[in-house]
Amino acid sequence: MDTNRLERINSEIKKAISTIISQEIHDPRVDGLITIVDVDTTNDLSHTNILVSIYTGDKKSDEDCFNALQHTAGFIRKKLANMVDLRIVPLIHFKLDHGLDEAEKMNRIFAKLDIPKEEN
């Protein structure tokens, strides 16, 4: 499949899923700041990996939110079929982005380092 076409499809899927999560899912566990970081759809459009970042302020709540989001994949796929014009609507697989955790770890490491300031 043409790379540009796949990028456009990924972009449309990303927009649609963001809208579905924010407006259509009424599960109280799916709460907090949920960001679709990246969408990667296979060339045959059979599967799409959705990289999500979740921040609720609590690690346990983040995990609960992610698990609830995974359970809504079928519902999201049905809604996606109505929003994006595709011959084949891919199966949705959510993956959790650990970028915030890594940034937080790095900030703690840097805070522990005693780096002298340069004098002019």
ABEGO torsion letter per residue (X at the ends): XBAAAAAAAAAAAAAAAAAAAAAABABAABBEBBBBABBBBBAAGABBBBBBBBBAGBAAAAAAAAAAAAAAAAAAAAAAAAABBBABBBBBBBBBBAAAAAAAAAAAAAAABBBBBBBX
